[in-house]
Every structure is written in C-alpha cells, then in structure tokens.
Amino acid sequence: MRASDFDSLFETAISEVLESMCFTSTCGEGGEEASHEGWIFSKLHFRGSPNGSFGIGAPLATAQSIAANFLGEDEDEVTHTQAVEVICEIANMTCGTLLARVEPQHTFDLTTPKLDLYTEPVDGLADRVSRTFTLDDGVLHAWIEIKDPQ
C-alpha cells in the first residue's frame, strides 16, 4: 500500500470528523502555507498493514476555533492546552477514519497523538501525501506517511 491510496479519502475523512465532532466544514483544498510558524501540529504512528504515521496541524486561531466547537466553549475561553488536546483528538479520529476506509478488514494499533513540530519529508525517503484544506474558520494541514510501501 502506498500513501497515494489515501489521497482521494483525505477530504472525506477530515470533513466527516470535523462536521460530526466540531460542527465545522471544509471548503475544499487550499493553497500550501508558506510558513507553519505558530501552528499546532499533532502526530501519531500506526501499526498494521500498512505501518506509518499521520499528522494534522492548524494555526493557533483555527485550532482554538475547532476546540471551542468540540468543547462547546467560547473561543476566548479555550486555553492553548485545550487547543492542543483537541487537535490531537482530531488527528486520532481522522487517522482511524482513513485507515478504516482503506483497509476495513485490518486492525491497526494507533499510538497516542502527541504535539509535534511540522517537518517536510526528506526527498525520496518517505512515501507521503499531504493536503491543506480551507475550513470555515481557517486552514488545516494533514499528511500521511507509509513506511515500507508495497
């Protein structure tokens, strides 16, 4: 399995999770951000068939908006810690949704999502697909990387 096998499902999985859990919708793919400075990124690893990692990130203001909707709070009441925790949970739910769609008959072990720094793949060393989506209140970047693609 290759990362490109997930490509067509990215927006569907992200939309499903954000709409059902955060009452936020995607407005299609957006342009790639020039800088990810000030963003909150979450990353987790999965083991199964295939093995790999998944991550999402958003600017702090977008993360706080997503968290406010998820938690049923006002945006100005959402702490940085809560925004991080919600982005981690959104990463977990979106990764699970993607894996279940591509390999519904397989079981996967997912690690606990962690706050992470965004890193670009080293050319030629990673089988990776990434997309940036425009949301109602900002943008969200997501990527999946497959280890030892078949």
DSSP file (Angstrom, degrees, kcal/mol; ACC not computed):
  #  RESIDUE AA STRUCTURE BP1 BP2  ACC     N-H-->O    O-->H-N    N-H-->O    O-->H-N    TCO  KAPPA ALPHA  PHI   PSI    X-CA   Y-CA   Z-CA
    1    1 A M              0   0    0      0, 0.0   149,-0.8     0, 0.0     2,-0.3   0.000 360.0 360.0 360.0 142.1    0.0    0.0    0.0
    2    2 A R    >   -     0   0    0    147,-0.2     3,-1.6   148,-0.2     4,-0.3  -0.791 360.0-113.9-116.4 158.7    1.2    3.5   -0.9
    3    3 A A  G >> S+     0   0    0     -2,-0.3     3,-2.1     1,-0.3     4,-0.5   0.840 113.6  67.8 -59.1 -33.1    0.3    6.9    0.7
    4    4 A S  G >4 S+     0   0    0      1,-0.3     3,-0.7     2,-0.2     4,-0.5   0.733  84.8  71.2 -62.2 -20.7   -1.3    7.8   -2.6
    5    5 A D  G <4 S+     0   0    0     -3,-1.6    -1,-0.3     1,-0.2    -2,-0.2   0.725 100.5  46.9 -65.2 -20.0   -4.0    5.2   -1.9
    6    6 A F  G X> S+     0   0    0     -3,-2.1     3,-1.5    -4,-0.3     4,-0.8   0.596  87.2  94.1 -92.8 -14.2   -5.3    7.6    0.8
    7    7 A D  G X< S+     0   0    0     -3,-0.7     3,-1.0    -4,-0.5     4,-0.4   0.860  83.8  46.2 -51.5 -50.8   -5.2   10.7   -1.4
    8    8 A S  G 34 S+     0   0    0     -4,-0.5     4,-0.4     1,-0.2    -1,-0.3   0.659 112.1  53.2 -71.3 -14.7   -8.8   10.6   -2.5
    9    9 A L  G <> S+     0   0    0     -3,-1.5     4,-2.7     1,-0.1     5,-0.3   0.553  81.9  90.4 -97.4  -8.9  -10.1   10.0    1.0
   10   10 A F  H <X S+     0   0    0     -3,-1.0     4,-2.7    -4,-0.8     5,-0.3   0.949  91.2  40.4 -53.4 -58.3   -8.4   12.9    2.8
   11   11 A E  H  > S+     0   0    0     -4,-0.4     4,-2.8     1,-0.2     5,-0.2   0.885 115.3  52.3 -63.8 -38.3  -11.1   15.5    2.4
   12   12 A T  H  > S+     0   0    0     -4,-0.4     4,-2.5     2,-0.2    -1,-0.2   0.938 113.0  44.0 -61.6 -47.0  -13.9   13.0    3.1
   13   13 A A  H  X S+     0   0    0     -4,-2.7     4,-2.2     2,-0.2     5,-0.2   0.925 116.3  46.1 -65.5 -44.8  -12.4   11.8    6.3
   14   14 A I  H  X S+     0   0    0     -4,-2.7     4,-2.8    -5,-0.3     5,-0.3   0.926 114.1  48.8 -64.8 -44.2  -11.5   15.2    7.6
   15   15 A S  H  X S+     0   0    0     -4,-2.8     4,-2.8    -5,-0.3     5,-0.3   0.925 110.4  51.5 -60.1 -45.2  -14.9   16.6    6.7
   16   16 A E  H  X S+     0   0    0     -4,-2.5     4,-2.0    -5,-0.2     5,-0.2   0.927 114.6  41.8 -59.0 -47.0  -16.7   13.7    8.4
   17   17 A V  H  X S+     0   0    0     -4,-2.2     4,-2.5     2,-0.2     5,-0.5   0.944 117.8  45.1 -68.1 -48.1  -14.7   14.2   11.6
   18   18 A L  H  X S+     0   0    0     -4,-2.8     4,-1.8    -5,-0.2     6,-1.7   0.892 115.7  46.4 -65.8 -39.1  -14.9   18.0   11.7
   19   19 A E  H  X S+     0   0    0     -4,-2.8     4,-0.6    -5,-0.3    -1,-0.2   0.908 118.8  39.9 -70.6 -40.1  -18.6   18.1   10.8
   20   20 A S  H  < S+     0   0    0     -4,-2.0    -2,-0.2    -5,-0.3    -1,-0.2   0.840 130.0  26.2 -79.1 -32.1  -19.7   15.4   13.3
   21   21 A M  H  < S+     0   0    0     -4,-2.5    -3,-0.2    -5,-0.2    -2,-0.2   0.717 135.5  23.5-104.0 -24.4  -17.4   16.4   16.2
   22   22 A C  H  < S-     0   0    0     -4,-1.8    -3,-0.2    -5,-0.5    -2,-0.1   0.393  89.1-125.3-127.1   0.7  -16.8   20.2   15.7
   23   23 A F  S  < S+     0   0    0     -4,-0.6     2,-0.4    -5,-0.4    -4,-0.2   0.863  71.8 125.3  53.4  37.8  -19.7   21.5   13.6
   24   24 A T        -     0   0    0     -6,-1.7     2,-0.3    -9,-0.1    -1,-0.2  -0.958  45.4-154.8-125.7 142.3  -17.1   22.8   11.2
   25   25 A S        -     0   0    0     -2,-0.4   111,-1.2    -3,-0.1     2,-0.3  -0.848  15.1-119.9-120.3 157.9  -16.9   22.1    7.5
   26   26 A T  E     -A  135   0A   0     -2,-0.3   109,-0.3   109,-0.2     3,-0.1  -0.649   9.7-158.5 -88.7 150.6  -14.2   22.0    4.9
   27   27 A C  E     -     0   0A   0    107,-3.7   108,-0.1     1,-0.5     2,-0.1  -0.053  57.1 -83.9-116.8  28.5  -14.5   24.3    1.9
   28   28 A G  E    S-     0   0A   0    106,-0.3   106,-2.7   -17,-0.1    -1,-0.5  -0.365  72.9 -29.9  97.8-179.4  -12.1   22.3   -0.4
   29   29 A E  E     -A  133   0A   0    104,-0.2   104,-0.3    -2,-0.1     2,-0.2  -0.484  58.9-158.2 -75.1 142.5   -8.4   22.2   -0.7
   30   30 A G        -     0   0    0    102,-3.2   102,-0.4   110,-0.2     3,-0.1  -0.606  29.1 -81.6-109.9 174.8   -6.5   25.4    0.0
   31   31 A G        -     0   0    0     -2,-0.2     2,-0.2     1,-0.1    -1,-0.1  -0.331  54.4 -90.5 -72.3 159.3   -3.1   26.5   -1.1
   32   32 A E        -     0   0    0      1,-0.1     2,-0.2    -2,-0.0    -1,-0.1  -0.523  44.6-116.9 -70.6 133.7    0.0   25.4    0.7
   33   33 A E        -     0   0    0     -2,-0.2     3,-0.1     1,-0.1    -1,-0.1  -0.511  10.7-141.9 -73.4 139.0    1.0   27.7    3.5
   34   34 A A  S    S+     0   0    0     -2,-0.2     2,-0.4     1,-0.2    -1,-0.1   0.853  86.1  18.9 -68.9 -34.6    4.4   29.4    3.1
   35   35 A S        -     0   0    0      2,-0.1    -1,-0.2     1,-0.0     0, 0.0  -0.991  53.3-160.3-138.6 144.5    5.1   29.1    6.8
   36   36 A H    >   +     0   0    0     -2,-0.4     3,-1.7    -3,-0.1    82,-0.1   0.092  45.9 141.5-107.3  21.1    3.8   26.9    9.6
   37   37 A E  T 3  S+     0   0    0      1,-0.3     3,-0.1    22,-0.0    -2,-0.1  -0.422  70.2  18.4 -65.1 134.6    5.1   29.2   12.3
   38   38 A G  T 3  S+     0   0    0      1,-0.3    22,-1.4    -2,-0.1    -1,-0.3   0.567  97.4 131.7  81.1   9.3    2.6   29.5   15.2
   39   39 A W  E <   -B   59   0A   0     -3,-1.7     2,-0.5    20,-0.2    -1,-0.3  -0.552  55.5-131.9 -90.6 157.7    0.8   26.3   14.2
   40   40 A I  E     -B   58   0A   0     18,-3.1    18,-1.8    -2,-0.2     2,-0.4  -0.961  28.0-172.1-106.8 123.7   -0.2   23.4   16.4
   41   41 A F  E     -BC  57 116A   0     75,-0.7    75,-2.9    -2,-0.5     2,-0.4  -0.930   8.5-167.3-118.5 142.1    0.8   20.0   15.0
   42   42 A S  E     -BC  56 115A   0     14,-2.9    14,-1.8    -2,-0.4     2,-0.4  -0.973   6.8-173.6-125.9 143.0   -0.2   16.6   16.2
   43   43 A K  E     +BC  55 114A   0     71,-2.4    71,-2.5    -2,-0.4     2,-0.3  -0.990   6.0 175.1-137.1 143.8    1.4   13.3   15.1
   44   44 A L  E     -B   54   0A   0     10,-2.5    10,-2.6    -2,-0.4     2,-0.3  -0.962  20.4-134.5-140.9 161.4    0.7    9.7   15.7
   45   45 A H  E     -B   53   0A   0     -2,-0.3    66,-2.8     8,-0.2     2,-0.4  -0.843  15.2-158.0-113.3 151.9    2.0    6.4   14.4
   46   46 A F  E     -BD  52 110A   0      6,-2.8     6,-2.4    -2,-0.3     2,-0.4  -0.985   2.2-158.3-132.5 146.0    0.0    3.4   13.4
   47   47 A R  E     + D   0 109A   0     62,-2.5    62,-2.6    -2,-0.4     2,-0.3  -0.967  50.2  73.7-122.7 138.2    1.0   -0.3   13.1
   48   48 A G  S    S-     0   0    0     -2,-0.4    60,-0.1    60,-0.2     3,-0.1  -0.941  94.6 -11.7 161.6-140.4   -0.8   -2.8   10.9
   49   49 A S  S    S+     0   0    0     -2,-0.3     2,-0.1     1,-0.2    57,-0.1  -0.792 139.5  22.2-129.4  90.3   -0.9   -3.3    7.2
   50   50 A P  S    S-     0   0    0      0, 0.0     2,-0.3     0, 0.0    -1,-0.2   0.360  86.2-151.0 -97.7 176.7    0.5   -0.8    6.4
   51   51 A N  E     + E   0 147A   0     96,-0.6    96,-2.6    -4,-0.2     2,-0.3  -0.798  40.8 108.7-100.5 150.3    2.6    0.9    9.1
   52   52 A G  E     -BE  46 146A   0     -6,-2.4    -6,-2.8    -2,-0.3     2,-0.3  -0.976  54.2 -88.3 175.8-159.6    3.1    4.6    9.1
   53   53 A S  E     -BE  45 145A   0     92,-2.3    92,-2.8    -2,-0.3     2,-0.3  -0.958  22.2-161.0-142.1 159.6    2.3    8.0   10.7
   54   54 A F  E     +BE  44 144A   0    -10,-2.6   -10,-2.5    -2,-0.3     2,-0.3  -0.990  11.7 176.7-141.7 144.7   -0.3   10.6   10.4
   55   55 A G  E     -BE  43 143A   0     88,-2.3    88,-2.4    -2,-0.3     2,-0.3  -0.997  11.4-170.4-149.5 154.6   -0.4   14.2   11.4
   56   56 A I  E     -BE  42 142A   0    -14,-1.8   -14,-2.9    -2,-0.3     2,-0.3  -0.954   9.9-179.9-136.3 159.9   -2.6   17.3   11.3
   57   57 A G  E     +BE  41 141A   0     84,-2.3    84,-3.0    -2,-0.3   -16,-0.2  -0.990   5.7 179.6-156.5 158.1   -1.9   20.9   12.1
   58   58 A A  E     -B   40   0A   0    -18,-1.8   -18,-3.1    -2,-0.3    82,-0.1  -0.986  40.4 -89.7-153.9 153.1   -3.6   24.3   12.2
   59   59 A P  E  >  -B   39   0A   0      0, 0.0     4,-2.8     0, 0.0     3,-0.3  -0.324  49.6-106.4 -58.9 153.3   -2.8   27.9   13.0
   60   60 A L  H  > S+     0   0    0    -22,-1.4     4,-2.6     1,-0.2     5,-0.2   0.884 120.1  52.6 -53.4 -43.7   -3.4   28.6   16.7
   61   61 A A  H  > S+     0   0    0      1,-0.2     4,-1.8     2,-0.2    -1,-0.2   0.901 112.1  45.4 -62.3 -40.4   -6.6   30.7   15.9
   62   62 A T  H  > S+     0   0    0     -3,-0.3     4,-2.7     2,-0.2    -2,-0.2   0.917 112.0  51.8 -67.3 -42.9   -8.0   27.8   13.8
   63   63 A A  H  X S+     0   0    0     -4,-2.8     4,-2.6     1,-0.2    -2,-0.2   0.892 110.0  49.4 -60.8 -39.8   -7.1   25.2   16.5
   64   64 A Q  H  X S+     0   0    0     -4,-2.6     4,-2.5    -5,-0.2    -1,-0.2   0.874 110.7  50.0 -68.0 -36.4   -8.9   27.3   19.1
   65   65 A S  H  X S+     0   0    0     -4,-1.8     4,-2.1     2,-0.2    -2,-0.2   0.930 112.6  46.5 -65.9 -45.1  -12.0   27.7   16.9
   66   66 A I  H  X S+     0   0    0     -4,-2.7     4,-2.5     1,-0.2    -2,-0.2   0.925 114.2  48.7 -60.5 -45.3  -12.0   23.9   16.3
   67   67 A A  H  X S+     0   0    0     -4,-2.6     4,-3.0     2,-0.2     6,-0.2   0.896 108.2  53.7 -63.6 -41.1  -11.5   23.3   20.1
   68   68 A A  H  X>S+     0   0    0     -4,-2.5     5,-2.1     1,-0.2     4,-1.4   0.924 112.4  44.3 -60.4 -43.9  -14.3   25.7   21.0
   69   69 A N  H  <5S+     0   0    0     -4,-2.1    -2,-0.2     2,-0.2    -1,-0.2   0.911 114.9  48.4 -66.3 -41.7  -16.7   23.9   18.8
   70   70 A F  H  <5S+     0   0    0     -4,-2.5    -2,-0.2     1,-0.2    -1,-0.2   0.902 120.2  37.0 -63.3 -42.4  -15.6   20.5   20.0
   71   71 A L  H  <5S-     0   0    0     -4,-3.0    -1,-0.2    -5,-0.2    -2,-0.2   0.578 106.1-121.5 -89.5 -11.4  -15.8   21.5   23.7
   72   72 A G  T  <5S+     0   0    0     -4,-1.4     2,-0.2     1,-0.2    -3,-0.2   0.859  70.2 128.5  71.0  35.3  -18.9   23.7   23.4
   73   73 A E      < -     0   0    0     -5,-2.1     2,-0.3    -6,-0.2    -1,-0.2  -0.692  67.8 -95.5-115.1 167.2  -17.0   26.7   24.8
   74   74 A D    >>  -     0   0    0     -2,-0.2     3,-1.9     1,-0.1     4,-0.6  -0.632  37.2-120.3 -77.7 145.1  -16.5   30.3   23.6
   75   75 A E  G >4 S+     0   0    0      1,-0.3     3,-1.2    -2,-0.3    -1,-0.1   0.868 112.3  56.9 -55.8 -39.1  -13.3   30.7   21.6
   76   76 A D  G 34 S+     0   0    0      1,-0.3    -1,-0.3    -8,-0.0   -12,-0.0   0.616 104.2  54.4 -71.8  -9.5  -11.9   33.2   24.1
   77   77 A E  G <4 S+     0   0    0     -3,-1.9     2,-0.4     2,-0.1    -1,-0.3   0.554  83.9 103.1 -95.3 -10.7  -12.3   30.7   26.9
   78   78 A V    <<  -     0   0    0     -3,-1.2     2,-0.1    -4,-0.6   -10,-0.1  -0.603  63.8-145.2 -79.3 125.8  -10.2   27.9   25.1
   79   79 A T     >  -     0   0    0     -2,-0.4     4,-2.2     1,-0.1     5,-0.2  -0.409  24.3-110.7 -83.7 164.2   -6.7   27.5   26.5
   80   80 A H  H  > S+     0   0    0      1,-0.2     4,-2.4     2,-0.2     5,-0.2   0.900 120.3  54.1 -58.9 -41.9   -3.7   26.6   24.5
   81   81 A T  H  > S+     0   0    0      1,-0.2     4,-2.6     2,-0.2    -1,-0.2   0.911 108.0  48.6 -61.2 -43.6   -3.6   23.3   26.2
   82   82 A Q  H  > S+     0   0    0      2,-0.2     4,-2.4     1,-0.2    -1,-0.2   0.903 109.7  52.3 -64.2 -40.3   -7.2   22.6   25.3
   83   83 A A  H  X S+     0   0    0     -4,-2.2     4,-2.3     2,-0.2    -2,-0.2   0.914 111.4  47.4 -61.3 -42.6   -6.5   23.5   21.6
   84   84 A V  H  X S+     0   0    0     -4,-2.4     4,-2.4     2,-0.2    -2,-0.2   0.939 111.6  50.1 -63.1 -47.5   -3.5   21.1   21.6
   85   85 A E  H  X S+     0   0    0     -4,-2.6     4,-2.1     1,-0.2    -2,-0.2   0.885 112.0  47.3 -60.7 -39.9   -5.6   18.3   23.1
   86   86 A V  H  X S+     0   0    0     -4,-2.4     4,-2.8     2,-0.2    -1,-0.2   0.911 110.0  51.6 -70.6 -41.3   -8.4   18.7   20.6
   87   87 A I  H  X S+     0   0    0     -4,-2.3     4,-2.2     1,-0.2    -2,-0.2   0.905 110.4  50.9 -61.1 -39.1   -6.0   18.8   17.6
   88   88 A C  H  X S+     0   0    0     -4,-2.4     4,-2.1     2,-0.2    -2,-0.2   0.922 111.4  46.8 -61.6 -43.8   -4.5   15.6   19.0
   89   89 A E  H  X S+     0   0    0     -4,-2.1     4,-2.6     2,-0.2     5,-0.2   0.887 110.2  52.3 -67.5 -38.3   -8.0   14.0   19.2
   90   90 A I  H  X S+     0   0    0     -4,-2.8     4,-2.6     2,-0.2     5,-0.2   0.895 109.1  51.4 -63.8 -39.0   -9.0   15.2   15.7
   91   91 A A  H  X S+     0   0    0     -4,-2.2     4,-2.6    -5,-0.2     5,-0.2   0.929 110.8  48.7 -61.1 -45.0   -5.7   13.6   14.4
   92   92 A N  H  X S+     0   0    0     -4,-2.1     4,-2.2     1,-0.2    -2,-0.2   0.936 114.7  43.2 -60.4 -49.6   -6.7   10.3   16.2
   93   93 A M  H  X S+     0   0    0     -4,-2.6     4,-2.1     2,-0.2    -1,-0.2   0.892 115.4  48.5 -66.9 -40.1  -10.2   10.3   14.8
   94   94 A T  H  X S+     0   0    0     -4,-2.6     4,-2.6    -5,-0.2    -2,-0.2   0.913 111.3  49.4 -68.7 -41.9   -9.2   11.3   11.3
   95   95 A C  H  X S+     0   0    0     -4,-2.6     4,-2.8    -5,-0.2     5,-0.2   0.933 111.7  49.4 -61.4 -45.7   -6.4    8.7   11.1
   96   96 A G  H  X S+     0   0    0     -4,-2.2     4,-2.2    -5,-0.2    -1,-0.2   0.892 111.1  49.9 -60.1 -40.3   -8.8    6.0   12.3
   97   97 A T  H  X S+     0   0    0     -4,-2.1     4,-1.6     2,-0.2    -1,-0.2   0.923 112.0  47.5 -64.7 -44.9  -11.4    7.0    9.7
   98   98 A L  H  X S+     0   0    0     -4,-2.6     4,-2.1     1,-0.2     5,-0.2   0.944 113.4  46.8 -61.2 -49.3   -8.8    7.0    6.9
   99   99 A L  H  X S+     0   0    0     -4,-2.8     4,-2.8     1,-0.2    -1,-0.2   0.896 111.0  52.1 -62.8 -40.0   -7.4    3.6    7.9
  100  100 A A  H  < S+     0   0    0     -4,-2.2    -1,-0.2    -5,-0.2    -2,-0.2   0.827 110.9  48.6 -66.2 -31.1  -10.9    2.1    8.2
  101  101 A R  H  < S+     0   0    0     -4,-1.6    -1,-0.2    -3,-0.2    -2,-0.2   0.881 118.4  37.5 -75.4 -38.7  -11.8    3.3    4.8
  102  102 A V  H  < S+     0   0    0     -4,-2.1    -2,-0.2     1,-0.2    -3,-0.2   0.876 135.1  19.1 -83.0 -38.8   -8.7    2.0    3.0
  103  103 A E    ><  +     0   0    0     -4,-2.8     3,-1.7    -5,-0.2    -1,-0.2  -0.562  68.4 162.9-130.8  68.7   -8.3   -1.3    4.9
  104  104 A P  T 3  S+     0   0    0      0, 0.0    -1,-0.1     0, 0.0    -4,-0.1   0.730  75.8  54.1 -64.4 -22.0  -11.6   -2.1    6.6
  105  105 A Q  T 3  S+     0   0    0      2,-0.1     2,-0.3    -5,-0.0    -5,-0.1   0.502  97.5  81.8 -90.2  -3.7  -10.8   -5.7    7.2
  106  106 A H    <   -     0   0    0     -3,-1.7     2,-0.4    -7,-0.2    -3,-0.1  -0.691  69.9-135.6-103.4 156.0   -7.5   -4.9    9.0
  107  107 A T        -     0   0    0     -2,-0.3     2,-0.4     2,-0.0   -58,-0.2  -0.886  21.7-163.9-105.5 139.8   -6.9   -4.0   12.6
  108  108 A F        -     0   0    0     -2,-0.4     2,-0.6   -60,-0.1   -60,-0.2  -0.942  15.7-141.5-124.5 145.4   -4.5   -1.1   13.4
  109  109 A D  E     -D   47   0A   0    -62,-2.6   -62,-2.5    -2,-0.4     2,-0.4  -0.938  22.7-163.3-101.5 122.9   -2.7   -0.1   16.6
  110  110 A L  E     -D   46   0A   0     -2,-0.6   -64,-0.2   -64,-0.2     2,-0.1  -0.892  11.2-135.4-107.9 136.4   -2.5    3.7   16.9
  111  111 A T        -     0   0    0    -66,-2.8     3,-0.0    -2,-0.4   -64,-0.0  -0.378  40.6 -84.3 -78.0 166.8   -0.2    5.5   19.3
  112  112 A T        -     0   0    0     -2,-0.1    -1,-0.1     1,-0.1   -67,-0.1  -0.583  52.4-110.8 -69.7 128.1   -1.4    8.4   21.4
  113  113 A P        -     0   0    0      0, 0.0     2,-0.3     0, 0.0   -69,-0.2  -0.348  39.6-163.9 -62.2 141.8   -1.2   11.5   19.3
  114  114 A K  E     -C   43   0A   0    -71,-2.5   -71,-2.4   -26,-0.1     2,-0.1  -0.922  29.1 -96.0-127.6 151.5    1.4   14.0   20.5
  115  115 A L  E     +C   42   0A   0     -2,-0.3     2,-0.3   -73,-0.2   -73,-0.3  -0.462  57.1 176.5 -59.4 135.0    2.2   17.6   20.0
  116  116 A D  E     -C   41   0A   0    -75,-2.9   -75,-0.7    -2,-0.1     2,-0.4  -0.934  33.5-112.6-143.7 161.4    4.8   17.7   17.2
  117  117 A L        -     0   0    0     -2,-0.3     2,-0.3   -77,-0.1   -77,-0.1  -0.780  40.8-111.0 -92.9 143.2    6.8   20.0   15.0
  118  118 A Y        -     0   0    0     -2,-0.4     2,-0.4   -82,-0.1   -82,-0.1  -0.584  40.1-179.7 -75.5 132.3    6.0   20.0   11.4
  119  119 A T        -     0   0    0     -2,-0.3     3,-0.1     3,-0.0    -3,-0.0  -0.997  25.0-128.5-132.9 139.4    8.7   18.6    9.2
  120  120 A E        -     0   0    0     -2,-0.4     2,-0.1     1,-0.1     3,-0.0  -0.552  38.3-101.9 -77.4 148.3    8.9   18.2    5.5
  121  121 A P        -     0   0    0      0, 0.0     2,-0.5     0, 0.0    -1,-0.1  -0.397  34.6-109.1 -68.5 149.9    9.8   14.7    4.3
  122  122 A V    >>  -     0   0    0      1,-0.1     3,-2.7    -2,-0.1     4,-0.6  -0.708  49.7 -95.9 -78.2 124.7   13.3   14.1    3.1
  123  123 A D  T 34 S+     0   0    0     -2,-0.5    -1,-0.1     1,-0.3    -3,-0.0  -0.097 104.1   3.2 -47.1 128.7   13.1   13.7   -0.7
  124  124 A G  T 34 S+     0   0    0      2,-0.3    -1,-0.3     1,-0.1     3,-0.1   0.302 113.0  85.6  82.0  -9.2   13.0   10.1   -1.7
  125  125 A L  T <4 S+     0   0    0     -3,-2.7     2,-0.4     1,-0.1    -2,-0.2   0.547  84.7  50.2-102.0  -7.5   12.9    8.7    1.8
  126  126 A A     <  -     0   0    0     -4,-0.6     2,-1.0     2,-0.1    -2,-0.3  -0.988  63.2-143.8-135.8 140.9    9.2    8.9    2.5
  127  127 A D  E     + F   0 146A   0     19,-0.8    19,-2.7    -2,-0.4     2,-0.4  -0.863  50.6 157.5 -95.8  98.3    6.0    7.8    0.8
  128  128 A R  E     - F   0 145A   0     -2,-1.0     2,-0.4    17,-0.2    17,-0.2  -0.958  34.0-169.2-135.8 141.8    3.9   10.7    1.9
  129  129 A V  E     + F   0 144A   0     15,-2.2    15,-2.4    -2,-0.4     2,-0.3  -0.995  15.9 179.6-124.9 135.4    0.8   12.6    0.8
  130  130 A S  E     - F   0 143A   0     -2,-0.4     2,-0.3    13,-0.2    13,-0.2  -0.987   4.6-177.8-137.4 150.3   -0.2   15.9    2.3
  131  131 A R  E     - F   0 142A   0     11,-2.8    11,-3.0    -2,-0.3     2,-0.5  -0.988  17.6-145.7-143.7 148.9   -3.0   18.3    1.8
  132  132 A T  E     - F   0 141A   0   -102,-0.4  -102,-3.2    -2,-0.3     2,-0.4  -0.980  21.1-162.2-116.6 130.0   -4.1   21.7    3.1
  133  133 A F  E     -AF  29 140A   0      7,-3.3     7,-2.3    -2,-0.5     2,-0.4  -0.890  16.5-130.0-116.0 141.2   -7.8   22.3    3.5
  134  134 A T  E     - F   0 139A   0   -106,-2.7  -107,-3.7    -2,-0.4  -106,-0.3  -0.759  30.9-169.4 -85.4 131.2   -9.8   25.6    3.8
  135  135 A L  E >   -AF  26 138A   0      3,-3.7     3,-1.0    -2,-0.4  -109,-0.2  -0.596  40.5 -95.7-111.3 175.4  -12.2   25.5    6.7
  136  136 A D  T 3  S+     0   0    0   -111,-1.2  -110,-0.1     1,-0.2     3,-0.1   0.884 125.5  25.7 -55.6 -38.9  -15.0   27.8    7.8
  137  137 A D  T 3  S-     0   0    0    -75,-0.1     2,-0.4   -76,-0.0    -1,-0.2  -0.199 132.1 -46.8-123.8  41.3  -12.5   29.5   10.2
  138  138 A G  E <  S- F   0 135A   0     -3,-1.0    -3,-3.7   -73,-0.1     2,-0.3  -0.983  75.8 -51.8 139.8-148.4   -9.1   29.0    8.8
  139  139 A V  E     - F   0 134A   0     -2,-0.4     2,-0.4    -5,-0.3    -5,-0.2  -0.925  30.6-158.3-133.6 157.9   -7.0   26.1    7.3
  140  140 A L  E     - F   0 133A   0     -7,-2.3    -7,-3.3    -2,-0.3     2,-0.4  -0.999   8.0-154.7-137.2 132.2   -6.0   22.6    8.4
  141  141 A H  E     +EF  57 132A   0    -84,-3.0   -84,-2.3    -2,-0.4     2,-0.3  -0.905  16.3 179.1-108.9 135.6   -3.0   20.7    7.1
  142  142 A A  E     +EF  56 131A   0    -11,-3.0   -11,-2.8    -2,-0.4     2,-0.3  -0.978   3.1 175.4-135.5 148.5   -3.0   16.9    7.1
  143  143 A W  E     -EF  55 130A   0    -88,-2.4   -88,-2.3    -2,-0.3     2,-0.4  -0.990  14.0-159.4-148.6 155.7   -0.5   14.3    5.9
  144  144 A I  E     -EF  54 129A   0    -15,-2.4   -15,-2.2    -2,-0.3     2,-0.4  -0.998   7.6-165.7-135.9 140.3    0.0   10.5    6.0
  145  145 A E  E     -EF  53 128A   0    -92,-2.8   -92,-2.3    -2,-0.4     2,-0.5  -0.992   7.1-152.7-129.3 129.6    3.3    8.7    5.6
  146  146 A I  E     -EF  52 127A   0    -19,-2.7   -19,-0.8    -2,-0.4     2,-0.4  -0.879  10.0-142.0-106.2 130.1    3.6    5.0    4.8
  147  147 A K  E    S-E   51   0A   0    -96,-2.6   -96,-0.6    -2,-0.5   -21,-0.1  -0.734  81.6  -2.3 -88.3 137.6    6.7    3.0    5.9
  148  148 A D  S    S-     0   0    0     -2,-0.4    -1,-0.2     1,-0.1   -97,-0.1   0.937  86.9-150.0  49.6  60.3    8.0    0.4    3.5
  149  149 A P              0   0    0      0, 0.0  -147,-0.2     0, 0.0    -1,-0.1  -0.260 360.0 360.0 -61.2 147.6    5.2    0.9    0.9
  150  150 A Q              0   0    0   -149,-0.8  -148,-0.2     0, 0.0    -2,-0.0   0.359 360.0 360.0-112.8 360.0    4.3   -2.2   -1.1
